[in-house]
Amino acid sequence: MSAERLRRHPSYLMLQLTKRARRISADLVDDGLRPGHVAVLAQLVDGGPTSQRQISDRLGVDASDLVTLVDDLERLGYAARLRDARDRRRYSVHVTAAGEAALRHRLEVAEEVEDRLFAALDATEREHLADLLVKSFLHHEQGRGV
């Protein structure tokens, strides 16, 4: 398939834009965080301390992959596993102040990435694009998509 024919497929364009976004992001920040790390931090900041199982379920991340992500975040000082006050047999994952700061910084970087990635779109077009992406995402998130 030629590049012109591929450009008619939104999935191809999304993949290419994702690659471009990763390159832009890498140029702006080198903190060792991958998208999975940022998702875990966001889940912890938004949802508070929680079990690894709940984080895994909410993010749709395999439990063994989540362990690696939390291990990395602990090593960086961005998260900590602490005994659950309600059930001393379990641990809950907590975000640290450094983790909250790292997330804030990453969200600022995300704004810059989006500004560069979507520079050709005006504010209304960006909002419309975001609405369409959310609609498609929620369709799959709610188990209706393949």
RODO-2510 file (C-alpha; in nm, 4 decimals, decimal comma):
residues 146
     n   res          X          Y          Z
     1     m     0,0000     0,0000     0,0000
     2     s     0,1296     0,3423    -0,0858
     3     a     0,1691     0,6123     0,1774
     4     e    -0,1184     0,8035     0,0169
     5     r    -0,3508     0,5039     0,0497
     6     l    -0,2415     0,4515     0,4090
     7     r    -0,3249     0,8116     0,4953
     8     r    -0,6911     0,7296     0,4364
     9     h    -0,6862     0,4997     0,7405
    10     p    -0,7277     0,6739     1,0780
    11     s    -0,5570     0,3836     1,2582
    12     y    -0,2448     0,4337     1,0457
    13     l    -0,2499     0,8084     1,1113
    14     m    -0,2948     0,7529     1,4861
    15     l     0,0036     0,5181     1,4897
    16     q     0,2194     0,7707     1,3031
    17     l     0,1101     1,0543     1,5327
    18     t     0,1824     0,8372     1,8373
    19     k     0,5358     0,7793     1,7103
    20     r     0,5762     1,1517     1,6508
    21     a     0,4394     1,2306     1,9995
    22     r     0,6920     0,9923     2,1577
    23     r     0,9783     1,1622     1,9734
    24     i     0,8601     1,5077     2,0776
    25     s     0,8170     1,3910     2,4366
    26     a     1,1643     1,2361     2,4416
    27     d     1,3078     1,5691     2,3237
    28     l     1,1314     1,7524     2,6079
    29     v     1,1880     1,5205     2,9037
    30     d     1,4161     1,2355     3,0032
    31     d     1,2902     1,1277     3,3453
    32     g     1,2788     0,7529     3,2840
    33     l     0,8996     0,7433     3,2947
    34     r     0,7066     0,5511     3,0324
    35     p     0,3351     0,5968     2,9588
    36     g     0,2508     0,3093     3,1951
    37     h     0,4302     0,4818     3,4824
    38     v     0,2413     0,8040     3,4168
    39     a    -0,0907     0,6160     3,4056
    40     v    -0,0204     0,4546     3,7441
    41     l     0,0756     0,7897     3,8969
    42     a    -0,2418     0,9490     3,7592
    43     q    -0,4508     0,6633     3,8998
    44     l    -0,2916     0,7078     4,2421
    45     v    -0,3308     1,0848     4,2446
    46     d    -0,6927     1,0670     4,1255
    47     g    -0,8010     0,7614     4,3250
    48     g    -0,5800     0,7713     4,6304
    49     p    -0,3925     0,4780     4,7835
    50     t    -0,5137     0,1481     4,6459
    51     s    -0,4156    -0,2125     4,5912
    52     q    -0,2106    -0,3233     4,2948
    53     r    -0,5034    -0,5438     4,1879
    54     q    -0,7367    -0,2429     4,1723
    55     i    -0,4823    -0,0397     3,9759
    56     s    -0,4351    -0,3322     3,7381
    57     d    -0,8105    -0,3682     3,6873
    58     r    -0,8736     0,0056     3,6428
    59     l    -0,5931     0,0534     3,3919
    60     g    -0,6360    -0,2784     3,2121
    61     v    -0,2714    -0,3661     3,2773
    62     d    -0,1576    -0,7234     3,3340
    63     a    -0,0832    -0,7780     3,7047
    64     s     0,2778    -0,8860     3,6427
    65     d     0,3416    -0,5797     3,4249
    66     l     0,1931    -0,3596     3,6962
    67     v     0,4320    -0,5039     3,9554
    68     t     0,7218    -0,3946     3,7343
    69     l     0,5757    -0,0460     3,6937
    70     v     0,5240    -0,0044     4,0691
    71     d     0,8747    -0,1426     4,1369
    72     d     1,0141     0,1235     3,9031
    73     l     0,8073     0,3989     4,0664
    74     e     0,9268     0,2899     4,4112
    75     r     1,2882     0,2879     4,2953
    76     l     1,2443     0,6432     4,1623
    77     g     1,0820     0,7537     4,4891
    78     y     0,7480     0,8291     4,3204
    79     a     0,5384     0,5626     4,4949
    80     a     0,5517     0,3431     4,8029
    81     r     0,3880     0,0171     4,9036
    82     l     0,2536     0,0468     5,2579
    83     r     0,0553    -0,1929     5,4742
    84     d    -0,3168    -0,1433     5,4263
    85     a    -0,4575     0,0053     5,7478
    86     r    -0,7831    -0,1903     5,7044
    87     d    -0,6186    -0,5260     5,6320
    88     r    -0,2631    -0,5661     5,7625
    89     r    -0,2074    -0,8675     5,5336
    90     r    -0,2306    -0,6454     5,2272
    91     y    -0,0326    -0,3574     5,0903
    92     s    -0,1639    -0,0472     4,9211
    93     v     0,0265     0,1678     4,6771
    94     h     0,0637     0,5354     4,7685
    95     v     0,1949     0,8207     4,5576
    96     t     0,4706     1,0292     4,7158
    97     a     0,5093     1,4063     4,6979
    98     a     0,7856     1,3487     4,4423
    99     g     0,5449     1,1311     4,2423
   100     e     0,2805     1,4026     4,2444
   101     a     0,5390     1,6547     4,1255
   102     a     0,6564     1,4161     3,8517
   103     l     0,2977     1,3712     3,7333
   104     r     0,2367     1,7482     3,7278
   105     h     0,5532     1,7928     3,5223
   106     r     0,4544     1,5149     3,2830
   107     l     0,1110     1,6697     3,2316
   108     e     0,2794     2,0014     3,1494
   109     v     0,5000     1,8184     2,9002
   110     a     0,1884     1,6529     2,7544
   111     e     0,0424     1,9993     2,6901
   112     e     0,3583     2,0998     2,5015
   113     v     0,3583     1,7731     2,3054
   114     e    -0,0045     1,8292     2,2065
   115     d     0,0641     2,1900     2,1098
   116     r     0,3404     2,0740     1,8773
   117     l     0,1602     1,7634     1,7512
   118     f    -0,1643     1,9450     1,6719
   119     a    -0,0256     2,2840     1,5723
   120     a    -0,2181     2,2668     1,2440
   121     l    -0,5527     2,2493     1,4281
   122     d    -0,7370     2,5396     1,5845
   123     a    -0,8950     2,5129     1,9310
   124     t    -1,2337     2,4018     1,7985
   125     e    -1,0782     2,1324     1,5814
   126     r    -0,8686     2,0062     1,8744
   127     e    -1,1773     1,9885     2,0934
   128     h    -1,3690     1,8010     1,8238
   129     l    -1,0811     1,5572     1,7746
   130     a    -1,0602     1,4970     2,1506
   131     d    -1,4360     1,4348     2,1666
   132     l    -1,4180     1,1785     1,8857
   133     l    -1,1211     1,0014     2,0432
   134     v    -1,2938     0,9864     2,3818
   135     k    -1,6080     0,8450     2,2185
   136     s    -1,4098     0,5698     2,0478
   137     f    -1,2024     0,5017     2,3599
   138     l    -1,5101     0,4690     2,5823
   139     h    -1,6728     0,2340     2,3309
   140     h    -1,3810    -0,0047     2,3759
   141     e    -1,3341     0,0679     2,7460
   142     q    -1,6925    -0,0357     2,8141
   143     g    -1,6355    -0,3670     2,6417
   144     r    -1,8389    -0,2990     2,3311
   145     g    -1,5455    -0,2928     2,0946
   146     v    -1,3092    -0,5635     1,9842
***
